[in-house]
Amino acid sequence: MRNATPEDADLMDNLHSEITTKRLGFKKRCKNFMNLVFALEFEKPESFRIFNQNNTPIGYAQFQQNTGWIRSYEVVVGPGYFDQVVSLLETEAKGNWLAFGNSFVSDAHGELTKRTYAFSNCTYGTLMACDLDQPTKENMNVLLGTNDPRFVCHALDHF
């Protein structure tokens, strides 16, 4: 694992695209998405970690340090690497609280449960939607597909 640099923007875009290719989501990320994120200073490259196996990049994670805790709300890695990635991030956290969010929590639920992480279905983020053509109170999770296990949402997918 290593810190990301501005030069990793294309790599991160490619990893995100490859790993989420068969997933549902709000919208595919545009070309040069991470270059824009870094150029506009929405996020700093050093707040991401690149995961390598045998010198080959296999994923990345957001790693935002705060006083006494770290959050990683964008973990982009294939299912075969959940155990290794969580171990690396726990080591990097150096005994501080480590919080995961978004799709990684449901994707890696089994691994996180094994490690005795606590789960909450409450968040300060909300997806609000209303079908303006239908005055009924239809279940929007079903309509939007957010309850489908293929649905993916990472930190930088919020709007």
C-alpha positions in Angstrom: 0.0 0.0 0.0 1.2 3.5 -0.8 0.0 7.1 -0.8 -1.6 8.2 -4.0 -0.1 11.1 -6.0 -1.7 13.4 -8.6 -0.2 11.1 -11.3 -2.5 8.3 -10.0 -5.7 10.0 -11.1 -6.0 8.0 -14.3 -5.1 4.8 -12.6 -7.8 5.4 -10.0 -10.4 6.2 -12.7 -9.4 2.9 -14.5 -9.6 0.9 -11.2 -13.0 2.4 -10.4 -14.3 1.7 -13.9 -13.0 -1.9 -13.9 -14.2 -2.8 -10.4 -17.6 -1.3 -10.8 -18.3 -2.2 -14.4 -21.1 -4.7 -13.7 -22.6 -2.6 -10.9 -25.6 -0.3 -10.8 -25.2 3.3 -9.7 -26.3 6.9 -10.1 -24.2 7.6 -13.1 -20.9 6.4 -14.6 -18.0 8.6 -13.7 -16.8 10.9 -16.5 -13.4 10.5 -18.1 -10.7 12.3 -16.0 -13.0 12.3 -13.0 -10.1 12.0 -10.4 -8.0 14.6 -12.3 -10.9 17.0 -11.8 -11.4 16.1 -8.2 -7.7 16.8 -7.5 -7.5 19.9 -9.7 -10.5 21.5 -8.1 -9.1 20.4 -4.7 -12.3 18.6 -3.6 -9.9 15.9 -2.3 -6.1 15.8 -2.0 -4.3 12.9 -3.6 -2.5 12.1 -0.3 -5.9 11.3 1.3 -6.0 8.1 -0.9 -4.1 4.9 -0.6 -3.2 2.7 -3.6 -3.3 -1.1 -3.0 -0.8 -3.3 -4.9 -0.2 -7.0 -5.2 3.0 -8.1 -6.8 3.6 -4.5 -8.0 0.2 -4.5 -9.8 -2.5 -2.0 -8.6 -5.6 -3.8 -7.4 -7.6 -1.0 -5.8 -7.6 2.2 -3.8 -9.2 3.7 -0.7 -10.0 7.2 0.6 -8.2 7.6 3.9 -9.3 10.7 5.8 -7.6 11.3 9.1 -9.2 13.2 11.9 -8.4 13.6 15.5 -8.6 10.0 17.0 -10.4 8.4 14.0 -10.1 7.7 10.4 -12.8 7.3 7.8 -12.7 5.4 4.5 -15.9 6.0 2.6 -14.5 5.1 -0.8 -12.9 1.7 -0.9 -12.6 0.4 -4.4 -11.3 -3.2 -4.6 -12.5 -6.6 -5.7 -14.1 -9.0 -3.3 -11.0 -11.3 -3.2 -9.0 -8.6 -1.4 -11.4 -7.4 1.4 -9.4 -9.2 4.1 -6.0 -7.8 3.0 -7.3 -4.3 2.4 -9.0 -4.1 5.8 -5.8 -5.3 7.5 -3.8 -2.7 5.7 -6.1 0.1 6.6 -6.3 -1.0 10.2 -2.5 -1.0 10.4 -2.5 2.5 8.8 -5.0 3.7 11.4 -2.5 2.9 14.1 -5.0 2.1 16.8 -7.4 5.0 16.0 -11.1 4.4 15.3 -11.6 3.3 11.7 -15.0 3.9 10.0 -16.1 2.6 6.7 -19.0 3.9 4.7 -21.1 3.5 1.5 -21.0 0.3 -0.6 -17.9 -1.2 0.9 -19.8 -1.8 4.2 -22.4 -4.0 2.4 -19.9 -5.5 0.0 -17.4 -6.5 2.8 -20.1 -7.1 5.5 -18.9 -10.7 6.1 -15.3 -9.6 6.6 -16.2 -6.7 8.8 -18.5 -8.9 10.9 -15.7 -11.4 11.4 -13.6 -8.5 12.7 -16.4 -7.5 15.1 -17.1 -4.1 13.5 -20.4 -2.4 14.6 -22.9 -1.5 12.0 -25.4 1.3 11.7 -28.0 2.0 9.1 -28.2 5.7 10.1 -26.2 8.4 8.3 -26.2 12.1 7.9 -26.5 11.6 4.2 -29.8 11.1 2.5 -31.0 10.1 -0.9 -34.3 11.9 -1.5 -36.4 11.0 -4.5 -39.9 11.4 -5.6 -41.6 10.1 -8.8 -43.5 13.2 -10.0 -45.6 11.2 -12.4 -46.9 8.9 -9.6 -48.7 10.4 -6.6 -48.4 7.0 -4.7 -45.9 6.3 -1.9 -44.0 3.6 -3.9 -40.9 2.2 -2.4 -38.2 4.3 -3.9 -35.4 1.8 -3.0 -37.0 -0.6 -5.4 -37.7 2.0 -8.0 -34.1 3.3 -7.9 -32.5 -0.1 -7.4 -30.6 1.0 -4.3 -31.6 -2.2 -2.5 -30.0 -4.3 -5.3 -26.7 -5.9 -4.2 -25.2 -4.7 -7.5 -25.8 -1.1 -6.5 -22.6 0.8 -5.8 -22.1 4.2 -4.2 -18.8 5.6 -3.0 -17.8 8.8 -1.3 -17.2 10.8 -4.5 -20.5 9.7 -6.0 -22.5 11.9 -3.8 -24.0 15.1 -5.2 
